[in-house]
Amino acid sequence: MLSFFDHKRLPASLFQIDKERIRKGWYTDAYFLNQIRILQQLAEEGYRFSGRSDLEDVDCSDVDTGNIEVEMQIFTRRSPGSLIVGTDEALSILESCTGYFDKDGKWVDTYDHLEVWAVEDGVWVPYEGDPSFVKPVMKIRGRYREIGHLETVILGVLSEPTRIATNVLNVLEACNGKDVLFFPARYVHYKMQAIGGYAFSLGVQAYNYRHGRKESKIFVSTDAQGEFWGGRGGGTISHAAICCFLGDTVETMLQFARVLPRSYSRIALVDFHNDVVGETKAVLKAMFDKYLEYKKQGNEEEAEKYRLLAVRPDTGGNMRDKSISPLGAKELDLGVNPRMVWKLREALDTSYLTWDLPAEDLEEARKYCQGVKITVTGGFDVNKIKLFESLKVPVDIYGVGSSLLTNCAKCGTNNDFTADIVRVKVGGDWHPMAKAGRRACENPLLKRIK
């Protein structure tokens, strides 16, 4: 199992928890609230269990059902495992929302009555496929009527970020640790960007830890995605920007380079006219000319503003680029495909040979052109990345969007979480109590929280 750092838990203030409405059950499945209402009334009535217990040889005649204490375990079952994210937020919810409303409608906080264990965010938890044997990521002991309203919320705050982090780790494995641009902001509600970016950052860190390296970097596209860890959004020029410059990609890129600080990567989007090779050559020449001009003036700082980091083809899956001769197969002809990327690499590596340059500038031009990277976007997921990597397509950076959010049992990206009661407290002792097929399980990575 993987725990890539001694995690310092995130402060509750970061999550902006809606504690008033969580306490009232606003976000809770109604059937949990109905059960809590029943238990609370039974507690007020002093009801004692009068049914037939599953606990053999245990006297249950004085069990205070309304105040029954349970052990709940929370787990997910994704093979071969999951990179867990969301426990910090789940713990913050427990701390601020455990309790009940008394007869006068006043909130009674009972968090101090709980026993809680949880793994750290960033822990790899394996699952070997046995539905009855899981490794819980959290265990909670307390009165059910004081925690039952939190089940829906806690499962939700674990499911999405864990899914994203695990998907990110799988993508990085597929692309052999090449840099990945995190581009799914437009596919989720904006309020989810921060936790998604945090999950992405843990996925990258986990990959680097697993492979003993520091090469893979954390690239997000919005400031919100970097909120939890202090990152800032970055990116390329956009198709909209090129429209504002009346379709002139070269001028768009020159003004991007002139106006913005060097901290913003100079990555040119080159598919606007469905001619990635021609567009790349034009941008490359214009950027190098400005670079060389300032270089010869001795103005290194200004020259670096025109250093092109990468070009980015984003050709739609229904389009065949001008550089691609048709072979009659969609996967070979359309979208960003291996043939296009090889042609793009060749253009980058050799364009300087066609420039009218004095001999003394040729080496500088060669290094400049061959140092430009290729960033690909447009429908990339684990399978497409694996194909590109198996063919050794010269991609340097993958931009990945909606596939990092995918929750699909058939394609192996399901990260649904479940909470089961597995023990109950009767007569001061804990006894097994779970539905058929479930049982109490252990996980050595669980840490006692309180």
SULDA-V878763 format. One record per residue. SS is DSSP state (H for helix, E for strand, - for the rest). PHI is phi in whole degrees, -180 to 180 (999 if undefined). BURIAL is # if it has 24 or more other ideal C-beta (glycine too) atoms within 12 Angstrom, else .. Layout:
[[SS;PHI;BURIAL] [SS;PHI;BURIAL]]
//
This chain:
[[-;999;#] [E;-115;#] [E;-136;#] [-;-88;#] [-;-165;.] [-;-78;.] [-;-73;#] [-;-91;.] [-;-63;#] [-;-73;#] [-;-71;.] [H;-60;.] [H;-60;.] [H;-66;.] [H;-87;#] [-;49;.] [-;-67;#] [-;-84;.] [H;-65;#] [H;-63;.] [H;-80;.] [H;-64;#] [H;-58;#] [-;-82;.] [-;83;#] [-;-58;.] [-;-102;#] [-;-102;#] [-;-55;.] [H;-61;.] [H;-68;.] [H;-68;#] [H;-65;#] [H;-63;.] [H;-65;#] [H;-63;#] [H;-61;.] [H;-64;.] [H;-63;#] [H;-64;#] [H;-67;.] [H;-62;#] [H;-62;#] [H;-68;.] [H;-81;.] [-;75;.] [-;-59;.] [-;-120;.] [-;-55;#] [-;-130;.] [-;-97;.] [-;-106;.] [-;-84;.] [-;-78;.] [-;-84;.] [-;-76;.] [-;60;.] [-;-122;.] [-;-74;.] [-;-110;#] [-;-71;.] [-;-115;.] [-;-71;#] [-;-84;#] [H;-58;#] [H;-61;#] [H;-112;#] [-;-57;#] [E;-97;#] [E;-128;#] [E;-112;#] [E;-111;#] [E;-115;#] [E;-119;#] [E;-154;#] [E;-132;#] [-;-131;#] [-;-117;#] [-;-85;.] [-;-86;.] [E;168;#] [E;-137;#] [E;-93;#] [E;-81;#] [-;-139;#] [-;120;#] [H;-67;#] [H;-61;#] [H;-69;#] [H;-61;#] [H;-66;#] [H;-65;#] [H;-66;#] [H;-58;#] [H;-65;#] [H;-98;#] [H;-129;#] [-;-81;#] [E;148;#] [E;-158;#] [E;-96;.] [-;-79;.] [-;-60;.] [-;-90;.] [-;80;.] [-;-92;.] [E;-74;.] [E;-112;.] [E;-82;.] [-;-125;#] [H;-56;#] [H;-66;.] [H;-85;.] [-;-81;#] [E;-116;#] [E;-135;#] [E;-127;#] [E;-155;#] [-;-79;#] [-;-85;#] [-;-57;#] [-;95;#] [E;-91;#] [E;-89;#] [E;-117;#] [E;-78;#] [-;-138;#] [-;-99;.] [-;99;.] [-;-91;.] [-;-62;.] [-;-92;.] [-;-122;.] [-;-124;#] [-;-110;#] [-;-63;#] [-;-97;#] [E;-147;#] [E;-134;#] [E;-132;#] [E;-118;#] [E;175;#] [E;-66;#] [H;-62;#] [H;-68;#] [H;-102;#] [H;-126;#] [H;-60;#] [H;-74;#] [H;-99;#] [H;-60;#] [H;-58;#] [H;-67;#] [H;-65;#] [H;-62;#] [H;-67;#] [H;-73;#] [H;-89;#] [H;-65;#] [H;-67;#] [H;-66;#] [H;-65;#] [H;-61;#] [H;-64;#] [H;-61;#] [H;-68;#] [H;-62;#] [H;-61;#] [H;-60;#] [H;-66;#] [H;-65;#] [H;-65;#] [H;-63;#] [H;-65;#] [-;-98;#] [-;58;#] [-;80;#] [-;-64;#] [E;-62;#] [E;-123;#] [E;-90;#] [E;-87;#] [-;-119;#] [-;-99;#] [H;-56;#] [H;-77;.] [H;-104;.] [-;-133;#] [-;-60;.] [H;-59;.] [H;-69;.] [H;-91;#] [H;-63;#] [H;-63;#] [H;-69;#] [H;-65;#] [H;-65;#] [H;-64;#] [H;-61;#] [H;-60;#] [H;-62;#] [H;-70;#] [H;-62;#] [H;-66;#] [H;-62;#] [H;-64;#] [H;-62;#] [H;-62;#] [H;-67;#] [H;-59;#] [-;-106;.] [-;60;.] [-;-141;.] [-;-129;.] [-;-70;.] [-;-68;#] [-;-104;#] [E;-104;#] [E;-114;#] [E;-117;#] [-;-102;#] [-;-130;#] [-;-64;.] [H;-61;#] [H;-65;#] [H;-99;#] [-;-59;#] [-;-73;#] [-;-128;#] [-;82;.] [-;-86;#] [-;-126;.] [-;-72;#] [-;-142;#] [-;163;#] [-;-113;#] [-;-70;#] [-;-117;#] [H;-62;#] [H;-63;.] [H;-63;#] [H;-64;#] [H;-61;.] [H;-64;.] [-;-99;.] [-;57;.] [-;86;.] [-;-94;.] [H;-64;#] [H;-61;#] [H;-64;#] [H;-58;#] [H;-70;#] [H;-64;#] [H;-73;.] [H;-57;#] [H;-68;#] [H;-71;.] [H;-87;.] [-;-86;.] [-;-61;.] [-;-64;.] [-;-65;.] [-;-89;.] [-;-65;#] [-;-88;#] [E;-121;#] [E;-94;#] [E;-84;#] [-;-122;#] [-;-109;#] [-;-56;#] [-;-103;#] [-;58;#] [-;-144;#] [H;-66;#] [H;-71;#] [H;-63;#] [H;-65;#] [H;-62;#] [H;-62;#] [H;-67;#] [H;-65;#] [H;-59;#] [H;-66;#] [H;-65;#] [H;-68;#] [H;-66;#] [H;-58;#] [H;-68;#] [H;-59;#] [H;-67;#] [H;-58;.] [H;-73;.] [H;-62;#] [H;-71;.] [-;-81;.] [-;80;.] [-;-97;.] [H;-63;.] [H;-63;.] [H;-71;.] [H;-61;#] [H;-65;.] [-;-66;#] [-;-108;#] [-;-82;#] [-;-79;#] [-;-77;#] [E;-160;#] [E;-115;#] [E;-131;#] [E;-81;#] [-;-138;#] [-;-63;#] [-;-62;.] [-;-67;.] [-;-104;.] [-;-116;#] [-;-111;#] [-;-64;#] [-;-59;.] [-;-79;#] [-;-105;#] [-;-80;.] [-;-69;.] [-;-111;.] [-;92;.] [-;-127;.] [H;-57;.] [H;-67;.] [H;-94;.] [H;-106;#] [-;-101;#] [-;65;#] [-;-83;#] [-;-121;#] [H;-56;#] [H;-61;#] [H;-62;#] [H;-67;#] [H;-63;#] [H;-63;#] [H;-66;#] [H;-63;#] [H;-63;.] [H;-64;#] [H;-63;#] [H;-75;#] [H;-119;.] [H;-57;#] [H;-60;#] [H;-69;.] [H;-96;.] [-;-84;.] [-;-85;.] [-;-121;.] [-;-66;.] [H;-57;.] [H;-69;.] [H;-100;.] [H;-64;.] [H;-67;.] [H;-62;#] [H;-67;#] [H;-60;.] [H;-62;.] [H;-62;#] [H;-67;#] [H;-75;#] [-;-87;#] [-;-76;#] [E;-94;#] [E;-117;#] [E;-110;#] [E;-113;#] [-;-141;#] [-;112;#] [-;77;#] [-;-84;#] [-;-136;#] [H;-57;#] [H;-67;.] [H;-69;#] [H;-65;#] [H;-60;.] [H;-62;#] [H;-60;#] [H;-69;#] [H;-65;.] [-;-89;.] [-;57;.] [-;-66;#] [-;-77;#] [-;-91;#] [-;-102;#] [E;-139;#] [E;-106;#] [E;-98;#] [E;-125;#] [-;-119;#] [H;-63;#] [H;-65;#] [H;-73;#] [H;-100;#] [-;-61;#] [-;-125;#] [-;-144;.] [-;-64;.] [-;-65;.] [-;-97;.] [-;77;#] [-;-115;#] [-;-75;.] [-;-127;#] [-;-65;.] [E;-105;#] [E;-129;#] [E;-119;#] [E;-121;#] [E;-76;#] [E;-123;#] [E;-146;#] [E;-130;#] [E;-101;#] [E;-134;#] [-;61;.] [-;85;.] [E;-119;.] [E;-93;.] [E;-125;#] [E;-60;#] [-;-157;#] [-;-155;#] [-;-70;.] [-;-55;.] [-;91;.] [-;-121;#] [-;-159;.] [-;-68;#] [-;-128;#] [-;-117;.] [-;-148;#] [-;-64;.] [-;-87;#] [-;-65;#] [E;-116;.] [E;-69;.] [-;-92;#] [-;-158;.]]
//
